[in-house]
Amino acid sequence: MKILKKVSYKWVLGFCFLSTMVAAQSDDKPNVIIILTDDQGYGDVAAHGNKVIKTPSMDKMYHEGVHFTNFHSGTTCAPSRSGLLTGADGNRAGVWHTIGGGNFLREKFMLMPQVFEDNGYATGMYGKWHLGDAFPYRPEDRGFQETVVHGGGGVGQTPDYWQNDYFDDTYWRNGTPEKFEGYCTDVFFSEAMDFIERKKDNPFFVYISLNAPHGPLNVPQEYYEMYKTETSINEGQKAYYGMITNIDDNMALLDKKLDELGLKDNTILIFMTDNGTSTGHREANGKVEGFNAGMRGHKGSQYEGGHRVPFFMRWKDGKLTGGRSIDQLAMNFDVLPTLIDLCDLGKVPNLGYDGKSWAPILENEIKTAPHRYCVVDNNRLQQPVKWRMSAVMDDEWRLIDGKELYNIKKDPSQENDIALKHTEKVKEMRNAYEEWWAYTSREFSHYEAYKVGEQGIAETTITVHDLHSSEPIAWSQVYIRDPKSGKQPAFGKGFYMIDVQQDGYYEVELRRWPKESKLSFDATMPELGKREKWYVTKPKGVLIPIKQASIDIDALHLDMPVNMKADNATFKAYLVKGRKRLYADFIGEDDVRFGAFYVYLRKVDASPKLERTR
């Protein structure tokens, strides 16, 4: 085992900045694999007390490696991923939402794969990104040398390839669409293992970021059948548990591959999830279905069940073994500083991490880390709101929304609010929140923007998933098919942020359906479902009569009538370099204006026929 000698750490309330590090090392750097599942909660693992779910591989990691029992993520998908990959608080990294343009990870941050790449590692990413779907925010723009990914926050969401449904889908390999055979989780693990085999002679960093068990709850029939007769869970949970067991089986295949290649002992393997359970626990009409490890709240909640998640870590050569438990408060933004230490990554810029390295505790150099407060919240809005759905945390205490106080050691279910008995503690924790808010909110008014007209980028695709709007938007292909299929009609209007890289003429193409669908404005579609698999059907595609299309960029306004037999309405205009708000709208026959579902922008040669104003 390589021995690291830490010289000093500078601690700040709630945040940790890595200061100085001197290391003596062997030349054999460890490989790193992070497995991140989507919407799997702390209670959705057998090792955490779930008596129904089958997770032998996860349980094996729990018992063979080191596990954290007080580890926290963001409360929802994209904010959690931004914290993990930057080592910074997710809000400060610019990601506080999952849609609506609030999920672009700020370009100025250097991400985990870039750090590993700069230190000689091969880097590969497989599955869910959810931090921007166009240049310069894609995973291949942020340090991953090889990627196989779906679009948006889940398979079947609006930025994803049209009609993807978890089975035999089309994903993007290094930015190019490619058809794959098989179930999504199987594909992502298979591609990751292929990358590992090709890169086995050099250190590698692999990020297997799965869309499962996020809904829709589509799963191979044999995995649903494993839970078909279980009476303590509902039908959706049977599919959900099946998705998790499928992940577990793939983890066993990965473990076998590492063993066959002689890589298992010198690979840091991490299993974690991105937020609390979305499906694994329900209480209705006095009946409890599923298991939540006694916690209050689910995905999105400021209570413990919304953000305390599994975190298992194994590295035999580094002596991270034996089923050791770490009970102090740890955060997902601690992972990058910790890996920098454990892997002795000497080429690291001063990034001002908000996380702290757990290497001194993992290597038994110290027993207890200094006290700190950390904050999680749910601010899925265009602009974050102070105190909204927030939790201030340390090892023992939770302050909820700045008002409710719980001692998590004595009251893990957060049933007894003791704020009135501990007014000084409430004051202290409110002050910690105020410092956190002042620190993280400095750039809340700055929206990241897709770069249009960049050399080497022929076309930029923007979908309504990224529309800055305070109204419901069609973030899923379900709502592209039928915007009225949800609780509220998904006809939001708003703007897209773009950053024009070159003065010149551009085409701005508006569509109701994506290009790959080859559908015209007047097309409708049948209900989509598959009987041979446990499958959530999609609604029928409906006709949306559209009479007009328009764009507004700076002072430029252009509009045109829509031919319903055509598949697009394309404008040509001269754009000047710089950041801009693009309004790209359709107007229905009822005069309702809403954001175009798909927008394609490309730089074209100059033409005297192009209009600059109207």
QUIMOPE-V211411 format. One record per run of one state. SS is the DSSP state (A for helix, B for strand, O for the rest). FROM is the first residue (numbers start at 1). LEN is the number of residues. If there is no record, write none. Layout:
ss	from	len
SS	FROM	LEN
SS	FROM	LEN
This chain:
ss	from	len
O	1	3
B	4	9
O	13	2
B	15	9
O	24	7
B	31	7
O	38	8
A	46	3
O	49	7
A	56	9
O	65	1
B	66	3
O	69	2
B	71	2
O	73	4
A	77	10
O	87	25
A	112	7
O	119	3
B	122	6
O	128	11
A	139	3
O	142	4
B	146	4
O	150	7
B	157	1
O	158	9
B	167	1
O	168	2
B	170	4
O	174	2
B	176	4
O	180	3
B	183	1
A	184	15
O	199	5
B	204	6
O	210	9
B	219	1
O	220	1
A	221	5
O	226	9
A	235	26
O	261	6
B	267	7
O	274	7
B	281	4
O	285	2
B	287	4
O	291	13
A	304	3
O	307	1
B	308	1
O	309	2
B	311	5
O	316	4
B	320	1
O	321	3
B	324	3
O	327	3
B	330	2
O	332	2
A	334	9
O	343	16
A	359	4
O	363	11
B	374	4
O	378	12
B	390	4
O	394	3
B	397	4
O	401	3
B	404	4
O	408	11
A	419	3
O	422	1
A	423	18
O	441	9
B	450	3
O	453	7
B	460	4
A	464	3
O	467	1
B	468	1
O	469	7
B	476	1
A	477	5
O	482	13
B	495	6
O	501	3
B	504	8
O	512	3
A	515	3
O	518	7
B	525	1
O	526	2
B	528	1
O	529	5
B	534	1
O	535	3
B	538	1
O	539	2
B	541	1
O	542	4
B	546	8
O	554	2
B	556	6
O	562	7
B	569	7
O	576	2
B	578	11
O	589	4
B	593	3
O	596	2
B	598	7
O	605	10
